[in-house]
Amino acid sequence: MPRYLAGWLLALSLLFPSPAVACPDWTGERAERELAALSERLAGWDDAYYRRGESPVSDGVYDQARERLAAWRRCYPGVGEGTAPDDSRPAGPVRHPVVQTGLAKLEGEAAVRRWLSRRDDVWMQPKVDGVAVTLAYARGRLARAVSRGDGLHGQDWTVAARRIPAIPVRLPEAIDATLQGELHLRLAEHVQAETGTAGARSEVAGLLAREALEADAARRIGFFVWDWPDGPATMEERLERLEHLGFDEAVALTRPVATLAEVALWRERWYRGPLPFATDGVVLRQGRRPPGREWRAEPPGWAAAWKHPPREALAEVRGVAFRIGRTGRITPLLHLHPVELEGRTIRRVGLGSLARWQALDIRPGDQVVVALAGLTIPRLESVAWRAAERPAVEAPDPAAYHALSCFHPLPGCEAQFLERLTWLGGSQGLDLPGVGPGTWRSLVEAGLVTGLLDWLALDERALRRAHGIGEVRAGALMAAFETTRTAAFPRWLQALGAPPGVEAALPADWATLSGHGHRDWAALPGVGADRAAALVDFFAHPEVRVLARRLGEAGIDGF
C-alpha cells in the first residue's frame, strides 16, 4: 500500500472496523506507551519511504502494523490520540505535475470478479516492486524526475534519472509529456514465487540515495511506465506512442483482459514465470480514464491491484523458549500468537543460535516479521518493533551444556537427556521401530529411565507403569528393545553419540578405541586436531566408560 494513503485507510478502518480481535490486557498507562511505540515506528517507516524512497518493511507488513494500530485504538478509545504518525507534512520540496494516485487492493477472486463486472476496456500489468517516480518532459527533453513521496510532493531525482540509460534524456519527438512509472532493479529470469522481492526495492532506493549514481549502478536500474496522465485517450494509442518514444518494457507486459479467468491466468504466469524485475502483484486499469488534471492522491475507481500471496506476516511474540540439543547446542524458539501465512498457521519460529537471540534481544510482547523458507519452514525476518514493557528472559548458561553433559535427567538436564535418548533410538542410532520422543518422555517421567541404558533392564510389567503404555504397547517395546542386543558395534557407537571420525578407526573394539591418544586419532584420514580432541574426550569420559562397561556386561558385541 502506498504510504501516503495510510491516514486515509486508517480513517476508513475506524469507521468500518475489521472483524473483532482480542484486545490486549493492558492498563491505560501501558496502552499509551505501546501505542506510542508503534506510532513512532510507523513514523520512522513513513519518513524512510516518503523522503528517501526506502522500504524498511514490505507493504504487507506495513499494512498489518497500521491495522494493528487502528485495532488498539478501538480497544483503548481516547488513549494515545496525540501519538498518531504525522501524515500531513510534505514528503519533499518538489510538487508532482500530476499527482500519483496509489491503488486500492482487491482481496481475492470475488473482489476481482466484482471489479471487472462493472467495467470494460480493462488492461493488466505486473505490479512492479520498485520505487515510483514521475518524469516530466518539456519539448522532448527530460526536465524533472520526482520521487513518489506522498503523491503530491516528492524529492528531486533529476540528476540521478539523467544517468539511467533506461530513461531517455531526449525523446524522438519534441513533445511535453508526464510519465509515471517504477524504477526497478534489473533481474535476469526472476521468478517471484521462488525468490520473492529479494530486497530489490531497497537496493534501487539505496542506489538512488548515493551522492553520485555511478554508470555501472545506473545500468542496473530499469524503468517501467505504468501511466501517461496527459497522453492519448485510449490504452492502445498510449502503448503505441510509448513504444515509439522508447518505453517498450511496459508495452510488452500490458495485456487486455475481460474475465476473471484471464486475470488469474496472467497473474499466475507472472508470479511463477520469469520476469526482468520483482513484482508484488498485478494491476488492473481501464483503458480510458479521466485526464491527469482531475486525479487525486487517493485510490481511483479506474485502477486497482491484486497482490500476490503475502510472503511475510507480522506476529507478536508470546514467549521465548530454549531447546537444548543432544550435543548441548542451545536453540532459541519464539512462541507466537498464531498468524496465517500462505495457507499455514505459524505458531513458533526458531532463531538458529543463542548468539542471534542475544543480538536481537527478542522478548515477549515484541512484534516480529516471519516468512516461510521454501514455502514450509517458518523463518524470522526481522524485529518490527519492541514492546514498551519487556519482561526479562533468562537463557540457559552455554557453559553448562556441551557434547558430554547431561547423561541423566537432573534438574536443568531434562531436555538434553531426552534428546540423547531420541538420538539413541532414532535412525541415526539403533533405529528402534515405534520408539520416539513421546515414548522416552513417558519412561523418564515414570522414573523408569534415569540413565541412557536403563531401558535394557525393563520388563513388560515395568513398562506398563508408564503413562500411555498398555499391554500391547509394552510387548511391542520389549520386542524393539530386544533387537538392539544384536546390533553392530558401529551402530552402538553412533547411538551413544561418538563424535564424527570414529568410523576411520573401524573395525576395532572398545578396548582398542579407548586406548587411542590424540596422535593416534589425528593420524587417521579425515580426522583433524579438533575431531581428535573430541574423540579422546569421548572415550575417556567417566559416564561413557560406565555405559561401555554396562554394554559389555550385557554381551553386546564389541564392548
C-alpha positions in Angstrom: 0.0 0.0 0.0 1.4 3.4 -0.8 2.3 5.0 2.5 0.6 8.3 1.6 -2.7 6.5 1.7 -2.2 5.3 5.3 -4.1 8.0 7.0 -7.0 7.7 4.6 -7.2 3.9 5.1 -6.8 4.3 8.9 -9.7 6.6 9.0 -11.8 4.1 7.0 -10.8 1.3 9.4 -12.1 3.4 12.3 -15.4 4.0 10.5 -15.7 0.4 9.3 -13.9 -1.8 11.8 -12.4 -5.1 10.7 -13.6 -8.3 12.4 -13.2 -8.2 16.2 -9.8 -9.2 17.6 -8.9 -9.9 21.2 -7.8 -6.7 22.9 -4.5 -6.7 24.9 -4.9 -6.9 28.7 -3.2 -3.6 29.4 -3.6 -0.8 31.9 -4.4 2.6 30.3 -0.8 3.7 31.1 0.7 0.7 29.4 -1.7 1.1 26.4 -0.5 4.7 26.0 3.2 3.5 25.9 2.5 0.7 23.5 0.6 2.9 21.1 3.3 5.4 21.2 6.0 2.8 20.4 4.0 1.6 17.4 3.3 5.1 16.2 7.0 6.0 16.5 7.9 3.0 14.4 5.3 3.8 11.8 6.6 7.4 11.6 10.1 6.1 11.1 9.0 3.9 8.2 7.0 6.7 6.7 9.9 9.1 6.8 12.2 6.5 5.1 9.5 5.9 2.5 8.5 9.5 1.8 11.8 11.2 1.9 14.3 8.5 0.8 12.2 6.2 -1.3 13.2 3.3 1.0 11.0 0.5 2.4 12.3 -0.9 5.7 9.4 -3.4 5.6 7.2 -4.8 2.9 3.9 -3.2 2.1 2.1 -6.2 3.6 3.8 -5.8 7.0 3.3 -2.0 6.9 -0.4 -2.6 6.3 -0.6 -5.0 9.2 1.1 -2.6 11.5 -1.3 0.2 10.5 -4.3 -2.2 11.1 -2.9 -3.2 14.5 -2.6 0.5 15.5 -6.2 1.0 14.5 -7.3 -2.1 16.4 -5.5 -1.0 19.5 -7.2 2.4 19.3 -10.5 0.7 19.1 -9.6 -1.3 22.2 -8.5 1.9 24.1 -10.6 4.8 22.8 -9.1 8.2 23.6 -5.7 6.7 24.5 -2.7 7.8 22.5 -4.5 10.2 20.3 -1.6 12.6 20.4 0.8 9.9 19.2 -0.6 9.4 15.7 2.0 9.4 12.9 2.1 12.8 11.1 0.8 12.2 7.6 0.3 15.9 6.8 3.8 17.1 6.1 5.0 17.3 2.5 7.4 14.4 1.5 9.7 16.6 -0.4 10.2 20.1 -1.9 9.0 19.3 -5.4 5.4 19.2 -6.4 4.3 16.5 -8.9 3.0 17.9 -12.2 0.2 15.2 -11.9 -0.5 13.6 -8.5 0.3 9.9 -8.0 -2.9 8.2 -7.1 -1.9 4.9 -5.5 -4.1 1.8 -5.8 -6.9 0.2 -3.9 -6.3 -3.5 -3.2 -8.7 -6.2 -4.3 -8.8 -9.1 -1.7 -9.3 -12.3 -3.5 -11.1 -13.6 -6.7 -14.6 -12.5 -5.6 -13.4 -8.9 -5.3 -11.7 -9.1 -8.7 -14.8 -10.5 -10.3 -16.9 -7.7 -8.9 -14.5 -5.0 -10.1 -14.4 -6.5 -13.6 -18.2 -6.8 -13.8 -18.6 -3.1 -13.6 -16.0 -2.1 -16.2 -14.9 -2.7 -19.7 -11.8 -1.9 -21.7 -9.6 -3.4 -18.9 -5.9 -3.9 -19.2 -3.5 -5.7 -16.9 0.2 -5.2 -16.0 2.6 -6.7 -13.5 2.8 -4.6 -10.3 6.5 -3.9 -10.4 8.2 -3.8 -7.0 10.5 -0.8 -7.2 10.3 2.9 -6.4 7.8 5.1 -8.1 8.8 8.2 -10.0 7.2 10.9 -12.2 9.1 12.0 -15.3 8.3 15.4 -16.8 9.5 16.1 -20.4 9.4 19.6 -21.9 9.8 19.8 -25.7 11.2 16.3 -25.7 13.8 16.8 -23.0 13.8 15.4 -19.5 13.1 18.4 -17.3 12.3 16.9 -13.9 12.2 13.5 -12.1 10.2 13.5 -8.8 10.1 10.6 -6.3 6.7 9.3 -5.3 6.7 10.9 -1.8 3.2 11.5 -0.6 1.7 11.6 -4.1 1.6 15.4 -4.1 5.2 16.2 -3.3 8.5 14.3 -3.6 12.3 14.5 -3.8 14.1 15.8 -6.9 15.8 12.8 -8.6 16.5 14.6 -11.9 20.3 14.3 -11.7 20.2 10.6 -11.0 17.5 10.0 -13.6 19.6 11.6 -16.3 22.3 9.0 -15.7 19.9 6.0 -16.1 20.1 4.5 -19.6 16.5 3.2 -19.3 15.3 6.8 -19.1 15.7 8.7 -22.3 17.1 12.1 -21.7 15.7 13.2 -25.1 12.6 11.8 -26.7 12.5 11.3 -30.5 9.8 14.0 -30.6 9.8 17.5 -29.1 6.7 16.9 -27.0 5.6 17.8 -23.5 4.8 14.6 -21.5 4.3 13.5 -17.9 5.1 9.8 -17.4 4.5 7.8 -14.2 6.3 4.5 -13.5 8.6 2.4 -11.5 12.3 2.5 -11.2 13.3 -1.2 -10.6 16.3 -3.4 -10.2 17.0 -5.3 -13.4 16.9 -9.0 -12.7 17.6 -11.9 -15.1 14.9 -14.5 -15.2 13.4 -13.5 -11.8 10.7 -15.9 -10.5 8.7 -14.2 -7.9 7.2 -17.3 -6.4 10.6 -18.8 -5.7 12.8 -15.7 -4.9 10.4 -13.1 -3.6 11.4 -9.5 -3.9 15.0 -10.3 -2.9 15.4 -6.8 -1.5 15.1 -5.3 -5.0 13.2 -2.2 -4.0 15.6 -1.3 -1.2 18.5 -1.8 -3.4 17.1 0.6 -6.0 16.4 3.1 -3.3 19.9 2.7 -2.0 21.4 3.4 -5.4 19.3 6.5 -5.9 20.3 7.8 -2.4 24.0 7.8 -3.4 25.6 11.2 -3.8 26.6 10.3 -7.3 25.0 7.4 -9.3 27.8 5.6 -11.0 27.4 4.4 -14.6 27.5 0.7 -13.6 24.9 1.2 -10.9 22.7 3.2 -13.3 22.7 0.4 -15.8 21.2 -1.9 -13.2 18.1 0.2 -13.0 15.1 -0.2 -15.4 12.0 1.9 -15.9 8.5 0.6 -16.3 5.9 3.1 -17.4 2.5 2.4 -15.9 0.7 5.6 -16.9 0.8 8.6 -19.1 -1.7 11.0 -17.5 -1.6 13.6 -20.3 -1.1 11.1 -23.1 -3.5 9.7 -25.7 -7.0 8.9 -24.6 -7.0 5.2 -25.2 -4.7 2.5 -24.0 -3.9 1.2 -27.5 -2.8 4.7 -28.5 -0.7 5.2 -25.4 1.1 1.9 -25.8 1.8 2.5 -29.5 3.2 6.0 -28.7 5.2 4.8 -25.7 6.9 2.2 -27.9 7.7 4.8 -30.4 9.2 7.0 -27.6 11.4 4.2 -26.4 9.5 2.9 -23.4 8.9 -0.6 -24.7 9.2 -2.6 -21.4 5.7 -1.8 -20.3 4.3 -2.2 -23.8 5.3 -5.9 -23.9 3.8 -6.6 -20.5 0.4 -4.8 -20.8 -2.4 -7.2 -21.8 -6.2 -6.6 -22.4 -8.3 -8.8 -20.2 -12.1 -9.3 -19.8 -12.7 -12.1 -17.4 -11.5 -13.3 -14.1 -10.1 -16.4 -15.7 -7.8 -14.3 -17.9 -6.7 -12.2 -15.0 -6.0 -15.2 -12.9 -4.1 -16.9 -15.7 -1.7 -13.9 -16.2 -1.3 -13.3 -12.5 -0.2 -16.9 -12.0 2.0 -16.8 -15.1 3.8 -13.7 -14.0 4.1 -15.0 -10.4 5.6 -18.3 -11.3 7.3 -17.4 -14.6 10.5 -15.4 -15.3 10.3 -11.6 -15.4 13.0 -8.9 -15.6 12.1 -7.5 -12.2 10.5 -8.3 -8.9 6.7 -7.9 -8.5 4.2 -7.9 -5.7 1.0 -8.5 -7.7 -0.8 -7.3 -10.8 -2.6 -4.0 -11.7 -5.9 -3.7 -13.5 -6.6 -0.5 -15.4 -9.4 0.8 -17.5 -8.1 1.9 -20.9 -10.0 5.2 -20.7 -9.8 7.2 -17.5 -10.1 10.9 -16.6 -7.4 13.4 -17.6 -4.5 13.8 -15.2 -5.6 17.2 -14.0 -8.6 15.5 -12.3 -6.6 12.9 -10.4 -6.4 12.9 -6.6 -3.8 11.5 -4.2 -6.1 8.6 -3.3 -7.1 5.3 -5.0 -9.1 5.9 -8.1 -12.0 3.8 -9.4 -10.4 3.1 -12.7 -7.4 1.1 -11.4 -6.8 -1.5 -8.7 -4.2 -4.0 -7.5 -4.5 -7.7 -6.9 -1.4 -8.5 -4.7 0.5 -11.8 -4.7 0.0 -14.0 -1.7 1.8 -12.4 1.2 5.3 -13.8 1.9 5.6 -12.2 5.3 3.4 -11.8 8.3 3.5 -9.6 11.5 3.4 -11.7 14.6 3.5 -11.0 18.4 5.9 -12.9 20.5 4.1 -14.9 23.2 7.1 -16.4 24.8 10.8 -17.4 24.4 11.9 -21.0 25.0 15.3 -22.6 24.6 15.8 -26.1 23.2 19.0 -27.9 24.3 20.1 -30.4 21.8 22.0 -33.7 22.2 25.4 -32.0 21.8 24.5 -29.2 24.1 23.7 -26.7 21.4 21.1 -24.1 22.6 18.5 -23.1 20.1 16.1 -20.3 21.0 12.5 -20.8 19.9 9.9 -18.0 19.7 6.3 -18.9 20.6 4.0 -16.6 18.6 0.3 -15.7 18.7 -0.8 -17.7 15.7 -0.7 -16.0 12.3 -1.7 -17.2 8.8 0.8 -17.3 6.0 0.4 -18.9 2.6 -2.3 -21.3 3.9 -0.3 -22.3 7.0 -0.8 -21.3 10.7 2.5 -20.2 12.2 2.8 -20.6 16.0 6.6 -20.8 16.5 9.8 -19.9 14.8 13.4 -20.9 15.6 16.3 -18.4 15.8 19.1 -20.8 14.9 21.6 -19.9 17.6 21.8 -18.4 21.1 24.1 -15.7 19.7 21.4 -14.5 17.3 18.8 -14.3 20.0 21.2 -12.3 22.2 21.9 -9.9 19.4 18.3 -9.4 18.6 17.2 -9.4 22.3 13.6 -10.6 21.5 11.2 -10.8 24.4 7.5 -11.5 24.9 5.3 -8.7 23.5 7.8 -7.7 20.7 6.4 -7.7 17.2 8.4 -9.7 14.6 8.2 -10.4 10.9 8.1 -14.0 9.8 8.2 -15.7 6.4 8.3 -19.2 5.1 11.6 -20.6 3.8 11.0 -22.9 0.9 7.2 -22.4 1.5 7.4 -24.8 4.5 9.7 -23.7 7.3 8.9 -20.6 9.3 11.8 -18.1 9.4 12.4 -14.9 11.4 13.0 -12.0 9.0 13.3 -9.1 11.4 12.1 -7.4 14.6 9.3 -4.9 13.5 9.2 -3.1 16.8 9.7 -3.7 20.5 7.1 -3.7 23.2 7.1 -0.8 25.6 7.2 -3.2 28.6 9.6 -6.1 28.1 9.9 -8.8 30.7 13.3 -10.3 31.5 14.1 -13.6 29.8 16.8 -15.9 31.3 18.6 -18.1 28.8 20.5 -21.3 29.8 24.2 -20.9 30.5 26.0 -22.2 27.4 29.0 -23.2 29.6 26.8 -25.7 31.3 26.0 -27.7 28.2 28.3 -29.5 25.7 28.7 -32.8 24.0 29.4 -34.6 27.2 26.9 -33.1 29.6 23.6 -34.4 30.9 23.7 -38.2 30.8 21.0 -38.2 33.5 17.7 -36.1 33.8 19.0 -34.0 36.7 17.4 -30.5 37.1 18.4 -28.4 34.1 19.4 -31.5 32.2 16.0 -33.0 31.3 15.9 -31.5 27.8 19.4 -32.6 26.7 18.9 -36.1 28.3 15.7 -36.6 26.3 17.5 -35.5 23.1 20.2 -38.1 23.8 17.5 -40.9 24.1 15.8 -39.7 21.0 19.1 -39.9 19.1 19.9 -43.3 20.5 16.5 -44.8 19.3 16.3 -42.8 16.1 17.5 -43.6 12.6 21.0 -42.2 13.3 21.3 -44.7 16.2 19.6 -48.0 16.9 16.6 -47.3 14.7 14.0 -48.6 17.2 10.6 -49.1 15.5 7.8 -47.1 17.1 10.0 -45.5 19.8 10.0 -41.8 19.6 10.4 -38.7 21.8 6.9 -39.3 23.4 7.9 -42.8 24.4 11.1 -41.8 26.0 9.4 -38.9 27.8 6.8 -41.3 29.3 9.5 -43.6 30.6 11.5 -40.8 32.1 8.5 -39.2 33.8 7.6 -42.6 35.2 11.1 -42.8 36.8 11.9 -45.9 34.7 14.8 -44.4 32.8 17.3 -42.2 34.6 20.3 -43.3 32.6 20.9 -43.8 28.9 20.7 -47.6 29.0 18.2 -48.2 31.8 15.6 -49.4 29.3 17.7 -52.5 28.7 16.7 -53.9 32.1 13.0 -53.2 31.9 10.3 -55.8 31.5 6.7 -55.6 30.3 5.3 -55.2 33.8 7.6 -52.2 34.5 6.8 -50.6 31.1 3.1 -50.7 31.8 3.7 -48.3 34.8 4.4 -45.5 32.3 1.6 -43.3 31.1 0.1 -44.4 27.8 1.8 -47.8 27.7 -0.6 -50.7 27.9 -0.1 -54.4 27.5 0.1 -54.4 23.7 2.4 -51.4 23.6 4.6 -52.8 26.3 5.0 -56.0 24.3 6.0 -54.1 21.1 8.6 -52.0 23.1 10.1 -55.2 24.5 10.4 -56.6 21.0 12.1 -53.4 19.8 14.5 -53.3 22.7 15.5 -56.9 22.2 16.7 -56.2 18.6 19.4 -54.0 20.0 21.3 -56.9 21.5 22.4 -58.0 18.1 23.1 -54.5 16.7 26.5 -54.0 15.2 29.2 -52.3 17.2 29.5 -49.2 14.9 25.7 -48.6 15.3 26.0 -48.7 19.0 28.9 -46.2 18.9 26.6 -43.8 16.9 23.8 -44.4 19.3 26.0 -43.4 22.3 27.0 -40.2 20.5 30.5 -40.9 19.4 32.0 -37.9 17.6 32.4 -37.9 13.8 35.7 -39.5 12.7 35.3 -42.7 14.8 34.5 -44.6 11.7 38.0 -44.0 10.4 39.3 -46.3 13.2 37.0 -49.2 12.5 37.0 -52.2 12.5 38.1 -52.2 16.1 36.6 -52.9 19.6 36.0 -50.7 22.5 39.2 -51.6 24.3 41.3 -50.6 21.3 39.4 -47.3 20.6 39.5 -46.2 24.2 43.3 -46.7 24.2 43.8 -44.2 21.3 45.6 -41.0 22.2 45.3 -37.6 20.4 48.2 -38.5 18.0 46.6 -41.9 17.1 43.3 -40.2 16.2 44.8 -37.3 14.3 46.8 -39.7 12.1 43.6 -41.2 10.7 42.3 -40.0 7.4 39.7 -37.2 7.7 40.4 -36.7 11.5 41.9 -33.3 12.2 43.1 -31.9 15.5 39.6 -30.8 16.7 38.0 -34.1 16.0 40.9 -36.0 17.6 40.4 -33.9 20.8 36.7 -34.7 20.8 37.2 -38.4 20.3 39.8 -38.6 23.1 37.4 -36.7 25.4 34.5 -39.0 24.5 36.3 -42.3 25.1 37.9 -41.0 28.3 34.7 -39.6 29.9 33.6 -41.4 33.1 29.9 -41.6 32.0 30.7 -43.0 28.6 33.0 -45.6 30.2 30.2 -46.7 32.6 27.9 -47.1 29.6 30.5 -49.2 27.7 31.1 -51.4 30.7 27.3 -52.0 31.0 27.0 -52.9 27.4 29.9 -55.3 27.8 28.2 -57.0 30.7 25.0 -57.3 28.6 27.0 -59.2 26.0 26.9 -56.5 23.3 29.4 -57.3 20.5 32.5 -55.1 20.6 32.3 -54.0 24.2 
